Amino acid sequence: MASTKTHDFHILPPSAWPIMGAFTAMALTGGGALWMHGSVAGKWISILGLIGVLATMIFWWSDVRREANAGDHTPVVQLHHRYGMILFIASEVMFFVAWFWAFFSAALYPHAGDAVGGVWPPKGIEALDPFVYPLLNTLILLLSGTTITWAHHALIHGDRDGLKQGLWLTIILGVLFSCLQAYEYSHAEFGFSGNIYGATFFMATGFHGFHVIVGTIFLAVCLMRAYAGDFSPKRHFGFEAAAWYWHFVDVVWLFLFLSIYIWGSNFGAAAAPYFG
């Protein structure tokens, strides 16, 4: 028969979500730009765009879930999903490289301009103690890496209770990390604006915090799917992608902790003379 499927690929039916996502993303960014230039209309365009983006994500990913449960995600399709997730994480790595580059550029060359007064951290900046809340958050994220790995192994071995327990613990640790980081920010002696240290610090650690929140939501969706019985030992790429993302967040935090919190706060000034 002409309609008989003779390949392992998934031919998608027509969908409105790609063009919907494009226009709502344009409204979100375009409206945001207008809003920052004082346009009242830009504010509402941006808000509507954000609502549209979130709605597109929810409905589009719901379609993907139904496709997975219907068996449309063959081994070939799952392999390509893995390639896509790897490329996405690689792009995220490059995103954080930019913030590390900005931080090290200012820290290693404090004499290149007047922005930091020739020293690092700049005069008047009291850096956060890396061995209080940052160290505690490091331990929390390292522990969360073990709990998500436990959940993964439980799923592979058909232990659904272990899967749920590991996901619950990882989500709780993610929420705890975000709360501690918010508390730390509220007690920082420096702000985002007015100095390069605060700008690079909050951009790097703040975007990482945003990624933790996204990863926590990602895992919460996986938990709901686990309760719905979506995953099986041989078909669970949605969970696997969330676990990859969470491990990526862990690794980025280790670099942030070692470079920005420890090196940048205590040893950057000692290294600066060797770089001019």
C-alpha positions as CSV (number, residue, x, y, z in Angstrom):
1,M,0.0,0.0,0.0
2,A,1.1,3.5,-0.8
3,S,0.5,4.7,2.8
4,T,2.6,1.9,4.4
5,K,5.6,3.3,6.3
6,T,8.9,1.8,5.0
7,H,11.4,4.0,6.9
8,D,12.4,4.8,10.5
9,F,11.9,8.5,10.3
10,H,9.0,10.5,11.7
11,I,7.3,12.6,9.1
12,L,5.6,15.4,11.0
13,P,2.1,16.6,10.1
14,P,1.5,20.3,9.4
15,S,1.8,22.3,12.6
16,A,1.2,26.0,13.5
17,W,3.6,26.0,16.4
18,P,6.8,26.9,14.4
19,I,5.3,30.1,12.9
20,M,3.5,30.8,16.1
21,G,6.8,30.6,18.0
22,A,8.6,32.8,15.5
23,F,6.0,35.6,15.7
24,T,5.6,35.5,19.5
25,A,9.4,35.5,20.0
26,M,9.6,38.5,17.7
27,A,6.9,40.2,19.8
28,L,8.7,39.4,23.0
29,T,12.1,40.7,21.9
30,G,10.8,43.6,19.8
31,G,8.3,44.7,22.4
32,G,11.1,44.4,25.0
33,A,13.3,46.7,23.0
34,L,10.6,49.3,22.7
35,W,9.8,49.0,26.4
36,M,13.4,49.7,27.3
37,H,13.1,52.9,25.2
38,G,10.1,54.1,27.1
39,S,7.3,52.9,24.9
40,V,4.2,51.9,26.9
41,A,2.9,49.9,23.9
42,G,6.2,48.0,23.9
43,K,5.5,46.8,27.5
44,W,2.2,45.2,26.5
45,I,3.6,43.8,23.2
46,S,6.4,42.2,25.2
47,I,4.0,40.7,27.8
48,L,1.8,39.3,25.1
49,G,4.8,37.9,23.3
50,L,6.0,36.2,26.5
51,I,2.5,34.7,27.0
52,G,2.6,33.5,23.4
53,V,6.0,32.0,23.7
54,L,5.1,30.1,26.9
55,A,1.8,28.8,25.3
56,T,3.7,27.7,22.2
57,M,6.2,25.8,24.4
58,I,3.5,24.1,26.4
59,F,1.4,23.0,23.4
60,W,4.3,22.1,21.1
61,W,6.0,20.0,23.7
62,S,2.6,18.4,24.6
63,D,2.5,17.3,20.9
64,V,6.0,15.9,21.2
65,R,5.0,13.9,24.3
66,R,2.0,12.4,22.5
67,E,4.2,11.5,19.5
68,A,6.7,9.7,21.9
69,N,3.9,7.8,23.6
70,A,2.5,6.8,20.2
71,G,5.8,5.2,19.3
72,D,6.7,7.7,16.6
73,H,10.2,8.3,18.2
74,T,12.0,5.4,16.6
75,P,15.7,4.7,17.5
76,V,16.7,6.8,14.5
77,V,14.5,9.7,15.7
78,Q,15.8,9.4,19.2
79,L,19.4,9.5,17.9
80,H,18.7,12.8,16.1
81,H,17.1,14.1,19.3
82,R,20.3,13.4,21.1
83,Y,22.3,15.2,18.4
84,G,20.0,18.2,18.8
85,M,20.4,18.2,22.6
86,I,24.2,18.0,22.4
87,L,24.3,20.9,20.0
88,F,22.0,22.9,22.3
89,I,24.2,22.3,25.3
90,A,27.3,23.2,23.2
91,S,25.6,26.5,22.3
92,E,25.0,27.1,26.0
93,V,28.6,26.5,26.7
94,M,29.6,29.2,24.3
95,F,27.1,31.5,25.9
96,F,28.8,31.1,29.3
97,V,32.3,31.4,27.7
98,A,31.4,35.0,26.8
99,W,30.7,35.9,30.4
100,F,33.9,34.1,31.6
101,W,35.8,36.0,28.9
102,A,34.4,39.3,30.1
103,F,35.3,38.6,33.7
104,F,38.8,37.4,33.1
105,S,39.5,40.3,30.7
106,A,38.7,42.8,33.4
107,A,40.4,40.8,36.2
108,L,43.7,40.1,34.4
109,Y,44.1,43.5,32.8
110,P,42.9,46.0,35.5
111,H,45.4,48.6,34.1
112,A,43.9,48.6,30.7
113,G,41.3,51.3,31.6
114,D,39.9,53.3,34.3
115,A,36.9,51.1,35.0
116,V,38.5,49.2,37.8
117,G,41.1,51.6,39.1
118,G,44.0,49.4,38.3
119,V,43.2,46.7,40.9
120,W,40.9,43.7,41.1
121,P,38.4,43.5,42.7
122,P,37.9,47.2,42.1
123,K,38.4,49.6,45.0
124,G,35.3,49.8,47.1
125,I,34.1,46.4,46.2
126,E,33.7,43.9,49.0
127,A,33.5,40.5,47.4
128,L,31.3,37.8,48.8
129,D,33.0,35.1,50.9
130,P,33.2,32.1,48.7
131,F,33.3,29.7,51.6
132,V,29.9,30.5,53.0
133,Y,26.8,30.4,50.7
134,P,28.7,29.7,47.5
135,L,30.4,26.7,49.0
136,L,27.0,25.5,50.4
137,N,25.4,25.9,47.0
138,T,28.3,24.0,45.5
139,L,27.6,21.0,47.8
140,I,23.9,21.2,47.0
141,L,24.5,21.1,43.3
142,L,27.0,18.2,43.6
143,L,24.5,16.3,45.7
144,S,21.8,17.0,43.1
145,G,24.0,15.5,40.5
146,T,24.1,12.2,42.4
147,T,20.3,12.2,43.0
148,I,19.5,12.7,39.3
149,T,22.0,9.9,38.4
150,W,20.2,7.7,41.0
151,A,16.9,8.5,39.3
152,H,18.4,7.6,35.9
153,H,19.7,4.3,37.1
154,A,16.5,3.5,38.8
155,L,14.6,4.1,35.5
156,I,16.9,2.0,33.5
157,H,16.4,-0.9,36.0
158,G,12.6,-0.5,36.1
159,D,12.5,1.0,39.6
160,R,9.8,3.6,39.2
161,D,9.7,4.4,42.9
162,G,13.4,5.1,42.8
163,L,12.9,7.3,39.7
164,K,10.3,9.4,41.5
165,Q,12.3,9.7,44.7
166,G,15.4,10.7,42.9
167,L,13.5,13.4,40.9
168,W,11.8,14.7,44.0
169,L,15.2,15.1,45.8
170,T,16.8,16.8,42.8
171,I,13.9,19.3,42.4
172,I,14.0,20.1,46.1
173,L,17.8,20.7,45.9
174,G,17.3,22.9,42.8
175,V,14.8,25.0,44.6
176,L,17.0,25.2,47.7
177,F,19.9,26.4,45.5
178,S,17.8,29.1,44.0
179,C,16.6,30.3,47.4
180,L,20.1,30.5,48.8
181,Q,21.4,32.4,45.7
182,A,18.5,34.9,46.1
183,Y,19.4,35.3,49.8
184,E,23.1,35.8,48.8
185,Y,22.2,38.4,46.2
186,S,20.1,40.4,48.8
187,H,23.2,40.6,51.1
188,A,25.8,41.5,48.4
189,E,27.7,44.8,49.2
190,F,27.8,45.7,45.5
191,G,25.2,46.2,42.7
192,F,24.8,45.3,39.1
193,S,25.5,48.8,37.7
194,G,28.3,51.2,38.2
195,N,31.2,48.7,38.1
196,I,32.5,46.0,35.9
197,Y,32.9,43.5,38.8
198,G,29.2,43.7,39.7
199,A,28.1,43.6,36.0
200,T,30.2,40.5,35.2
201,F,29.4,38.8,38.5
202,F,25.7,39.1,38.3
203,M,25.5,38.4,34.6
204,A,27.5,35.1,34.9
205,T,26.0,33.9,38.2
206,G,22.5,35.3,37.4
207,F,22.3,33.5,34.1
208,H,23.4,30.3,35.7
209,G,20.7,30.8,38.4
210,F,18.2,31.2,35.5
211,H,19.4,28.0,34.0
212,V,19.0,26.2,37.4
213,I,15.3,27.4,37.5
214,V,14.8,26.2,33.9
215,G,16.4,22.9,34.8
216,T,14.2,22.6,37.9
217,I,11.1,23.1,35.8
218,F,12.4,20.6,33.2
219,L,12.8,18.0,36.0
220,A,9.4,18.8,37.4
221,V,7.8,18.1,34.0
222,C,9.7,14.8,34.0
223,L,8.4,14.0,37.5
224,M,4.8,14.6,36.3
225,R,5.5,12.4,33.3
226,A,7.0,9.7,35.6
227,Y,3.7,9.7,37.6
228,A,1.8,9.4,34.3
229,G,3.8,6.4,33.3
230,D,5.4,7.9,30.3
231,F,9.0,6.6,30.6
232,S,10.3,3.1,30.2
233,P,13.8,1.6,30.6
234,K,14.3,1.8,26.8
235,R,12.3,4.9,25.9
236,H,13.0,7.9,28.1
237,F,14.8,10.5,26.1
238,G,12.8,13.4,27.7
239,F,14.2,12.4,31.1
240,E,17.7,11.8,29.7
241,A,17.8,15.3,28.1
242,A,16.8,16.8,31.4
243,A,19.6,14.9,33.2
244,W,22.2,16.1,30.6
245,Y,21.0,19.6,31.1
246,W,21.3,19.3,34.9
247,H,24.8,17.9,34.7
248,F,25.7,20.8,32.4
249,V,24.4,23.3,35.0
250,D,26.5,21.5,37.7
251,V,29.7,21.7,35.7
252,V,29.2,25.4,34.9
253,W,28.7,26.2,38.5
254,L,32.0,24.5,39.4
255,F,33.8,26.8,37.0
256,L,31.9,29.8,38.4
257,F,32.7,28.8,42.0
258,L,36.4,28.3,41.3
259,S,37.0,31.2,39.0
260,I,34.6,34.0,40.0
261,Y,34.0,33.3,43.6
262,I,37.4,32.0,44.8
263,W,40.0,33.2,42.2
264,G,38.3,36.4,41.3
265,S,37.7,37.4,44.9
266,N,41.0,36.5,46.5
267,F,43.7,35.7,43.9
268,G,42.9,37.9,40.9
269,A,44.8,40.9,42.3
270,A,47.9,38.7,42.8
271,A,47.8,37.4,39.2
272,A,47.0,40.8,37.6
273,P,50.6,42.2,37.6
274,Y,51.8,39.3,35.4
275,F,49.3,40.4,32.7
276,G,50.1,44.0,32.5
